[in-house]
Amino acid sequence: MVGPYRGLFDGSGVKGFVLAGFFGRMPMSMLGIGVILLISTLTTSYATAGAVAAMTNVAFAVAAPLSSRLVDRFGQSRVIPPFSVTNALALLALMLCAGFRLPDWTLYATGLLVGASSMSIGSMVRARWSVIHGGSNKLHTAFAFESVVDEVIFVTGPALVTVLATAVNPYAGLVVALVSMLLGCLALAAQRRTQPPVQAVRAVGGTPILIPGIALLAGVYLALGAVFGSVDLITVAFAEEHGVKGAAGFLLASFAGGSMVSGLWFGSRHWKISLRGRFMRTLALFVVGLVPIMFIGNPWIMAAALFLAGFAISPTLITGFSLTERLVPPSLLTEGMAWISTAIGFGVAAGAWAGGRIIETFGASHAYAFSWGAALLAAIVGIGGSGLLRLPEASSPANN
């Protein structure tokens, strides 16, 4: 399984941008649960916590394609620094508003600014990989590695922020997220040698979301984002409901851990099944994998079930980003990948909001049915519209 990953990092500057990208996007797994833990601790309201987290994700979802378009036009080194500094200041303001018990609208306002100034660092790192390995089999392995990195972040991030917030201080997790983001993003911006070249002439069509295949992928990942957003919030409430709130990070880490293991395996294989075929199969697997969590009441059995349910996450993300890389013109690459992230962001926001409402009405254990329904919707949209994901004839038959 290790073989395909050998030599992936041999290029000049590759290890540097991979490491910087890791720390730069660490907050993507820490911010949501950190905000939820902070606000739910101070207000005792999961509805308010979920709404603020949703506001942050909506703002990110709206702004990410715009900041990515700026990156395509001006380059990562010029765009990342002002956004990352603004993001750090906004997150600090959110914590201060919560700490001083200011009115709820201040939480929403600062949460909005946090989301609007967040960048799709994962898309920027994948764009660098696309320049280095574009057109070769190594790009599939590179995207698989990036999905594994995402899952390592989602394994360690929730556990870290939960331990810091519950055992040290409610603010500690968000402080660590802030420092990690700022240092990682500034380090990434400083590495100009591996950044994608600025495209002087943009492709006709304006925006990748107008490409039918990208619009379909965005719809699928919107629904999958709702799964991620609702599972995060519901799992925190589930742990508290069973008297083990401190184990929430471990439960979420189990979900991401399953994805990490499957991502390593998935990226090590050379597939004969087409990209489109892989995409449809992973969506179906996700729906099946989420069924057990709706019927489990024991936290430790739930950890095992979430681990198994996470198996389909990385393969679905890997195939989605691979399809995007082939469907989008090079001059719109970062923005095209950002649309996948922004769709997930919108979905996470909707899932967090809906999850909070359902928890307070029906309880955490019953709320997982919403997560399963969102996964089912993603599979129906993705499989039903898969004809839009056919790649140009120039692509390898194994990739169509």
C-alpha positions as CSV (number, residue, x, y, z in Angstrom):
1,M,0.0,0.0,0.0
2,V,3.0,2.3,0.6
3,G,4.5,1.9,-2.8
4,P,2.4,4.5,-4.8
5,Y,3.3,7.1,-2.2
6,R,7.0,6.7,-2.7
7,G,8.6,9.6,-4.5
8,L,5.5,11.8,-4.2
9,F,7.4,14.4,-2.1
10,D,10.7,14.4,-3.9
11,G,10.1,17.6,-5.9
12,S,11.7,20.9,-4.7
13,G,9.5,22.7,-2.2
14,V,6.9,19.9,-2.0
15,K,7.4,19.0,1.6
16,G,7.3,22.7,2.6
17,F,3.9,23.4,1.1
18,V,2.4,20.1,2.4
19,L,3.5,20.9,5.9
20,A,2.3,24.6,5.7
21,G,-1.0,23.5,4.2
22,F,-1.5,21.0,7.1
23,F,-1.3,23.6,9.8
24,G,-3.1,26.3,7.7
25,R,-6.2,24.2,7.4
26,M,-6.1,22.6,10.9
27,P,-8.8,25.0,12.0
28,M,-11.3,23.5,9.5
29,S,-11.8,20.6,12.0
30,M,-11.4,22.7,15.2
31,L,-13.4,25.8,14.5
32,G,-16.9,24.3,14.3
33,I,-16.7,22.1,17.4
34,G,-14.7,24.8,19.2
35,V,-17.4,27.4,18.6
36,I,-20.1,24.9,19.6
37,L,-18.3,23.9,22.9
38,L,-17.6,27.5,23.8
39,I,-21.1,28.9,23.1
40,S,-23.0,25.9,24.4
41,T,-20.9,26.1,27.7
42,L,-21.6,29.8,28.1
43,T,-25.3,29.9,27.0
44,T,-26.4,26.3,27.6
45,S,-28.1,26.5,24.2
46,Y,-27.2,24.1,21.4
47,A,-29.5,26.0,19.1
48,T,-27.5,29.2,19.5
49,A,-24.2,27.3,19.2
50,G,-25.4,25.6,16.1
51,A,-26.7,28.8,14.6
52,V,-23.4,30.7,15.1
53,A,-21.5,27.7,13.6
54,A,-23.9,27.7,10.7
55,M,-23.4,31.5,10.2
56,T,-19.6,30.9,10.1
57,N,-19.9,28.2,7.5
58,V,-22.4,30.1,5.4
59,A,-20.0,33.0,5.2
60,F,-17.2,30.7,4.3
61,A,-19.3,29.0,1.6
62,V,-20.1,32.4,0.0
63,A,-16.7,33.9,0.2
64,A,-14.4,30.9,-0.6
65,P,-15.0,31.0,-4.4
66,L,-14.4,34.7,-4.4
67,S,-11.1,34.5,-2.5
68,S,-10.1,31.6,-4.7
69,R,-10.9,33.6,-7.8
70,L,-8.5,36.3,-6.5
71,V,-5.9,33.6,-6.0
72,D,-6.2,32.5,-9.6
73,R,-5.9,36.1,-10.7
74,F,-3.2,37.5,-8.4
75,G,-1.5,34.4,-6.9
76,Q,-1.5,32.8,-3.5
77,S,1.4,34.8,-2.1
78,R,-0.5,38.1,-2.5
79,V,-3.9,37.0,-1.4
80,I,-3.3,34.7,1.6
81,P,-1.6,37.1,4.0
82,P,-4.3,39.8,4.3
83,F,-7.1,37.2,4.5
84,S,-5.3,35.2,7.2
85,V,-4.6,38.2,9.4
86,T,-8.2,39.4,9.1
87,N,-9.4,35.9,10.0
88,A,-7.2,35.8,13.1
89,L,-8.6,39.1,14.3
90,A,-12.2,38.1,13.6
91,L,-11.8,34.9,15.6
92,L,-10.3,36.8,18.5
93,A,-13.2,39.2,18.4
94,L,-15.7,36.3,18.5
95,M,-14.0,34.9,21.6
96,L,-14.0,38.3,23.3
97,C,-17.7,38.8,22.5
98,A,-18.5,35.4,24.0
99,G,-16.3,36.0,27.0
100,F,-17.9,39.4,27.8
101,R,-21.4,37.9,27.3
102,L,-22.2,40.5,24.7
103,P,-25.6,40.2,22.8
104,D,-26.1,37.2,20.5
105,W,-26.0,39.4,17.4
106,T,-22.3,40.1,18.1
107,L,-21.6,36.4,18.0
108,Y,-23.3,36.2,14.6
109,A,-21.5,39.3,13.3
110,T,-18.1,38.1,14.3
111,G,-18.9,34.5,13.2
112,L,-19.8,35.9,9.8
113,L,-16.5,37.7,9.5
114,V,-14.6,34.6,10.6
115,G,-16.2,32.6,7.8
116,A,-15.9,35.4,5.2
117,S,-12.1,35.7,5.8
118,S,-11.5,31.9,5.9
119,M,-9.8,30.5,2.8
120,S,-10.0,27.1,1.0
121,I,-6.4,26.2,1.9
122,G,-7.1,22.6,0.8
123,S,-8.0,23.8,-2.7
124,M,-4.8,25.9,-2.9
125,V,-2.7,22.9,-1.9
126,R,-4.4,20.6,-4.4
127,A,-3.9,23.3,-7.1
128,R,-0.2,23.1,-6.4
129,W,-0.3,19.3,-6.8
130,S,-2.2,19.7,-10.0
131,V,0.6,21.9,-11.4
132,I,3.3,19.4,-10.3
133,H,1.6,16.1,-11.3
134,G,-1.1,17.2,-13.7
135,G,-1.7,14.6,-16.4
136,S,0.1,11.7,-14.5
137,N,-1.1,8.9,-12.3
138,K,0.6,10.5,-9.4
139,L,-2.1,13.2,-9.2
140,H,-4.6,10.5,-8.1
141,T,-2.2,9.5,-5.4
142,A,-1.6,13.1,-4.4
143,F,-5.3,13.8,-4.1
144,A,-5.6,10.6,-2.1
145,F,-2.8,11.8,0.2
146,E,-4.6,15.2,0.6
147,S,-7.8,13.5,1.6
148,V,-5.9,11.4,4.2
149,V,-4.3,14.7,5.5
150,D,-7.8,16.1,5.8
151,E,-8.9,13.1,7.8
152,V,-5.8,13.2,10.0
153,I,-6.9,16.8,10.7
154,F,-10.4,15.6,11.4
155,V,-9.1,12.9,13.7
156,T,-6.8,15.0,15.7
157,G,-8.6,18.4,15.5
158,P,-11.9,17.5,17.3
159,A,-10.2,15.5,19.9
160,L,-7.6,18.2,20.6
161,V,-10.2,21.1,20.8
162,T,-12.5,19.0,23.0
163,V,-9.8,18.2,25.5
164,L,-8.5,21.8,25.5
165,A,-12.1,23.2,25.9
166,T,-13.3,20.8,28.6
167,A,-10.1,20.1,30.5
168,V,-8.1,23.4,30.2
169,N,-10.4,26.4,29.2
170,P,-13.4,26.9,26.9
171,Y,-11.3,29.2,24.8
172,A,-8.1,27.1,24.6
173,G,-9.1,25.1,21.5
174,L,-10.0,28.2,19.5
175,V,-6.7,29.9,20.5
176,V,-4.7,26.9,19.2
177,A,-6.8,26.9,16.0
178,L,-6.0,30.7,15.5
179,V,-2.3,30.3,16.0
180,S,-2.1,27.2,13.7
181,M,-4.1,28.9,10.9
182,L,-2.0,32.1,11.0
183,L,1.4,30.4,11.0
184,G,0.5,27.8,8.4
185,C,-1.1,30.3,6.0
186,L,1.7,32.7,6.2
187,A,4.2,29.9,5.6
188,L,2.3,28.7,2.6
189,A,2.2,32.2,1.1
190,A,5.9,32.5,1.5
191,Q,6.5,29.5,-0.7
192,R,6.2,31.1,-4.1
193,R,8.2,28.5,-6.0
194,T,5.5,25.9,-6.0
195,Q,2.4,28.1,-6.3
196,P,0.4,27.8,-9.5
197,P,1.3,30.4,-12.1
198,V,-1.1,33.4,-12.4
199,Q,-3.3,33.1,-15.5
200,A,-3.2,36.3,-17.5
201,V,-6.3,35.3,-19.6
202,R,-9.2,33.7,-17.9
203,A,-11.4,31.1,-19.6
204,V,-14.7,32.0,-21.2
205,G,-17.7,31.3,-19.1
206,G,-16.9,33.3,-16.0
207,T,-17.2,30.8,-13.2
208,P,-16.8,27.0,-12.9
209,I,-20.2,26.6,-11.3
210,L,-21.7,27.2,-14.7
211,I,-20.2,23.9,-15.9
212,P,-23.0,21.3,-15.6
213,G,-20.7,18.6,-14.0
214,I,-19.4,21.1,-11.4
215,A,-22.9,22.2,-10.6
216,L,-23.9,18.6,-10.1
217,L,-20.9,17.9,-7.8
218,A,-21.7,21.0,-5.8
219,G,-25.2,19.7,-5.3
220,V,-23.9,16.3,-4.1
221,Y,-21.4,17.9,-1.7
222,L,-24.0,20.3,-0.4
223,A,-25.9,17.3,0.9
224,L,-22.8,15.6,2.1
225,G,-21.8,18.8,4.0
226,A,-25.1,18.5,5.8
227,V,-24.1,15.1,6.9
228,F,-20.8,16.4,8.3
229,G,-22.3,19.4,10.0
230,S,-25.1,17.5,11.6
231,V,-23.0,14.6,12.7
232,D,-20.5,17.0,14.5
233,L,-23.3,18.7,16.5
234,I,-25.4,15.6,17.1
235,T,-22.4,13.6,18.3
236,V,-21.4,16.3,20.9
237,A,-25.0,16.3,22.2
238,F,-25.1,12.4,22.0
239,A,-22.0,12.3,24.2
240,E,-23.5,14.7,26.7
241,E,-26.8,12.9,26.7
242,H,-25.0,9.8,27.8
243,G,-22.9,11.5,30.4
244,V,-19.6,11.5,28.5
245,K,-19.4,14.9,26.9
246,G,-15.6,14.8,27.1
247,A,-15.6,11.8,24.7
248,A,-17.3,13.8,21.9
249,G,-13.9,14.5,20.3
250,F,-13.0,10.8,20.4
251,L,-16.3,9.8,18.7
252,L,-15.8,12.4,16.0
253,A,-12.2,11.2,15.6
254,S,-13.5,7.7,15.0
255,F,-15.7,9.0,12.2
256,A,-12.7,10.7,10.6
257,G,-10.4,7.7,11.4
258,G,-12.5,5.4,9.2
259,S,-12.1,7.9,6.4
260,M,-8.3,8.1,6.9
261,V,-7.8,4.4,6.7
262,S,-9.9,4.0,3.6
263,G,-8.2,7.0,2.0
264,L,-4.8,5.4,2.4
265,W,-6.0,2.2,0.8
266,F,-8.0,3.9,-1.9
267,G,-5.1,6.1,-3.0
268,S,-2.7,3.2,-3.2
269,R,-4.7,1.4,-5.8
270,H,-4.6,1.9,-9.6
271,W,-8.3,1.6,-10.5
272,K,-9.8,0.0,-13.6
273,I,-13.3,1.3,-12.6
274,S,-13.9,4.7,-14.1
275,L,-13.9,7.9,-12.0
276,R,-17.6,8.2,-12.5
277,G,-18.2,4.6,-11.5
278,R,-16.1,5.0,-8.3
279,F,-18.0,8.2,-7.4
280,M,-21.4,6.5,-7.6
281,R,-20.2,3.5,-5.6
282,T,-18.8,5.6,-2.8
283,L,-22.0,7.5,-2.5
284,A,-24.0,4.3,-2.2
285,L,-21.5,3.0,0.4
286,F,-21.9,6.1,2.5
287,V,-25.7,5.7,2.7
288,V,-25.4,2.1,3.8
289,G,-22.6,2.9,6.3
290,L,-24.7,5.5,8.1
291,V,-27.7,3.2,8.8
292,P,-26.4,1.6,12.1
293,I,-25.7,4.9,13.9
294,M,-29.5,5.6,14.0
295,F,-30.1,2.6,16.3
296,I,-27.2,2.7,18.7
297,G,-27.4,4.0,22.3
298,N,-24.0,3.0,23.7
299,P,-21.2,5.6,23.2
300,W,-18.5,3.0,22.8
301,I,-20.4,1.0,20.2
302,M,-21.2,4.3,18.5
303,A,-17.5,4.9,18.2
304,A,-17.1,1.7,16.2
305,A,-20.1,2.4,14.1
306,L,-18.9,5.9,13.3
307,F,-15.5,4.4,12.3
308,L,-17.2,2.1,9.8
309,A,-19.5,4.8,8.6
310,G,-16.5,7.0,7.8
311,F,-15.0,4.5,5.3
312,A,-16.8,6.2,2.3
313,I,-15.7,9.8,3.1
314,S,-12.2,9.9,1.6
315,P,-13.0,7.9,-1.5
316,T,-15.9,10.2,-2.2
317,L,-13.8,13.4,-1.7
318,I,-10.9,11.9,-3.8
319,T,-13.1,11.1,-6.8
320,G,-14.9,14.5,-6.5
321,F,-11.7,16.5,-6.6
322,S,-10.3,14.3,-9.4
323,L,-13.4,14.9,-11.5
324,T,-13.2,18.6,-10.8
325,E,-9.6,18.8,-11.9
326,R,-10.6,17.2,-15.2
327,L,-13.8,19.2,-15.8
328,V,-12.4,22.7,-15.0
329,P,-10.1,24.8,-17.3
330,P,-6.6,25.4,-15.8
331,S,-7.2,29.1,-15.4
332,L,-10.2,28.4,-13.1
333,L,-8.6,25.5,-11.2
334,T,-8.4,26.9,-7.7
335,E,-11.9,28.5,-7.9
336,G,-13.3,25.2,-9.3
337,M,-12.0,23.2,-6.4
338,A,-13.2,25.9,-4.0
339,W,-16.7,25.4,-5.3
340,I,-16.6,21.9,-3.9
341,S,-15.4,23.3,-0.5
342,T,-18.0,26.0,-0.6
343,A,-20.8,23.5,-1.3
344,I,-19.6,21.5,1.7
345,G,-19.6,24.7,3.7
346,F,-23.2,25.5,2.9
347,G,-24.1,21.9,3.7
348,V,-22.3,22.0,7.0
349,A,-24.1,25.2,7.9
350,A,-27.5,23.7,7.1
351,G,-26.6,20.5,8.9
352,A,-25.5,22.3,12.0
353,W,-28.6,24.5,12.1
354,A,-31.0,21.6,11.5
355,G,-29.1,19.3,13.9
356,G,-29.4,21.9,16.7
357,R,-33.2,22.2,16.1
358,I,-33.8,18.5,15.9
359,I,-31.7,17.8,19.0
360,E,-33.7,20.2,21.1
361,T,-37.0,18.8,19.8
362,F,-36.4,15.0,19.6
363,G,-33.0,14.4,21.4
364,A,-29.6,13.5,20.0
365,S,-30.2,9.8,19.4
366,H,-33.1,10.4,17.0
367,A,-31.3,13.3,15.2
368,Y,-29.0,11.0,13.3
369,A,-31.9,10.1,11.0
370,F,-31.4,13.6,9.5
371,S,-27.7,12.8,8.7
372,W,-28.8,9.6,7.0
373,G,-31.4,11.4,5.0
374,A,-28.9,13.9,3.8
375,A,-26.5,11.1,2.6
376,L,-29.4,9.5,0.8
377,L,-30.2,12.7,-1.0
378,A,-26.5,13.1,-2.0
379,A,-26.6,9.6,-3.5
380,I,-29.8,10.2,-5.4
381,V,-28.5,13.4,-6.9
382,G,-25.0,12.0,-7.7
383,I,-26.1,8.7,-9.2
384,G,-29.1,10.2,-11.0
385,G,-27.1,13.0,-12.7
386,S,-23.9,11.0,-13.2
387,G,-24.2,11.5,-17.0
388,L,-23.0,15.0,-16.5
389,L,-19.7,13.7,-15.1
390,R,-18.6,12.1,-18.4
391,L,-15.1,13.4,-19.1
392,P,-13.8,14.5,-22.6
393,E,-12.8,11.8,-25.0
394,A,-9.1,12.8,-24.6
395,S,-9.2,11.5,-21.0
396,S,-8.0,7.9,-20.3
397,P,-10.8,5.4,-20.6
398,A,-10.1,4.3,-17.0
399,N,-10.9,7.8,-15.8
400,N,-14.2,8.4,-17.6
